[in-house]
Amino acid sequence: MSLSVVSMTDAAYQFLAKRKKEVEFAKLWAEVAKVINLPENQLGRKKAEFYSQLMLDGRFAPLKGNKWDLRDRRTFEETHMEVEEVDDDEDELLEDENEEDELDLPKNDEEY
């Protein structure tokens, strides 16, 4: 008899496919950790790895409120950010940098 090893993302996919709707990341992680039977001392490290794998796996869609669903159940608009939203973020970063330039902070090797 051979044991079948299920990856974290496959466990998440199976859970979401049965659930039929989006789920909060914490609940999804709890289910995945239970299914793959992770030892307590590995939960923290594996949680970060799992989140990264979800982001890279095209089967999953991150949603508002730190919820996740299967991408094939979502519309294009729900799973993609508008370019204007990205540009706004860049403008905010530039504004923050300009504000820092206005402060009298030490530069390079200057001491405090």
C-alpha positions as CSV (number, residue, x, y, z in Angstrom):
1,M,0.0,0.0,0.0
2,S,1.5,3.4,-1.0
3,L,0.8,6.7,0.7
4,S,-0.3,9.5,-1.5
5,V,1.4,12.8,-0.8
6,V,-0.8,15.9,-1.5
7,S,0.9,19.3,-2.1
8,M,-0.3,22.3,-0.2
9,T,-1.7,23.9,-3.3
10,D,-3.4,20.7,-4.4
11,A,-5.0,20.4,-0.9
12,A,-6.2,24.0,-1.2
13,Y,-7.6,23.4,-4.7
14,Q,-9.5,20.3,-3.5
15,F,-10.9,22.3,-0.5
16,L,-12.0,25.3,-2.6
17,A,-13.5,23.0,-5.3
18,K,-15.7,21.4,-2.6
19,R,-16.6,24.6,-0.9
20,K,-18.0,26.4,-4.0
21,K,-17.1,29.9,-2.8
22,E,-14.2,32.1,-1.6
23,V,-12.6,31.6,1.8
24,E,-10.4,33.6,4.1
25,F,-6.7,32.8,4.0
26,A,-6.6,31.8,7.7
27,K,-9.3,29.2,7.2
28,L,-7.8,27.9,3.9
29,W,-4.4,27.5,5.7
30,A,-6.0,25.7,8.6
31,E,-7.6,23.2,6.3
32,V,-4.4,22.7,4.3
33,A,-2.3,22.2,7.4
34,K,-4.8,19.6,8.7
35,V,-5.0,17.7,5.4
36,I,-1.2,17.5,4.9
37,N,-0.7,16.8,8.6
38,L,2.0,19.4,9.3
39,P,3.9,19.1,12.6
40,E,3.3,22.1,14.9
41,N,6.9,23.3,14.7
42,Q,6.6,23.7,10.9
43,L,3.4,25.7,10.7
44,G,4.9,29.2,10.7
45,R,7.5,28.5,8.0
46,K,5.2,26.5,5.8
47,K,2.4,29.1,6.1
48,A,4.6,31.7,4.3
49,E,5.7,29.2,1.7
50,F,2.0,28.3,1.1
51,Y,1.0,31.9,0.6
52,S,3.8,32.3,-1.9
53,Q,2.8,29.2,-3.8
54,L,-0.8,30.4,-3.9
55,M,0.3,33.7,-5.4
56,L,2.3,31.9,-8.1
57,D,-0.3,29.2,-8.9
58,G,-2.6,30.3,-11.7
59,R,-5.5,28.2,-10.4
60,F,-6.0,30.6,-7.5
61,A,-7.3,34.2,-7.3
62,P,-6.5,36.5,-4.5
63,L,-9.6,38.6,-3.6
64,K,-10.3,41.6,-1.4
65,G,-10.3,41.0,2.4
66,N,-7.5,38.4,2.1
67,K,-9.9,35.9,0.6
68,W,-9.0,33.3,-2.0
69,D,-11.0,31.4,-4.6
70,L,-10.5,29.4,-7.7
71,R,-9.6,31.6,-10.7
72,D,-11.9,29.8,-13.1
73,R,-14.9,30.9,-10.9
74,R,-14.0,34.6,-11.1
75,T,-14.3,37.2,-13.8
76,F,-11.4,39.0,-15.3
77,E,-12.3,42.2,-13.5
78,E,-12.3,40.5,-10.1
79,T,-8.8,39.0,-10.5
80,H,-6.9,41.8,-12.3
81,M,-5.9,45.3,-11.1
82,E,-6.4,48.4,-13.3
83,V,-3.2,50.0,-14.5
84,E,-4.4,53.3,-13.1
85,E,-4.4,51.8,-9.6
86,V,-0.7,50.8,-10.0
87,D,0.2,54.3,-11.3
88,D,-1.5,55.9,-8.2
89,D,0.7,53.7,-5.9
90,E,3.8,54.9,-7.8
91,D,2.7,58.6,-7.4
92,E,2.2,58.1,-3.7
93,L,5.8,56.6,-3.4
94,L,7.2,59.6,-5.3
95,E,5.3,62.0,-3.0
96,D,6.8,60.2,0.1
97,E,10.3,60.4,-1.4
98,N,9.9,64.1,-2.0
99,E,8.7,64.6,1.5
100,E,11.8,62.9,2.8
101,D,14.0,65.2,0.7
102,E,12.4,68.2,2.4
103,L,13.5,66.9,5.8
104,D,16.9,67.8,7.2
105,L,18.1,64.2,7.5
106,P,21.8,63.1,7.4
107,K,23.0,62.1,4.0
108,N,25.4,59.2,3.2
109,D,28.1,59.1,5.8
110,E,27.0,62.1,7.8
111,E,26.5,61.3,11.5
112,Y,23.3,61.9,13.4
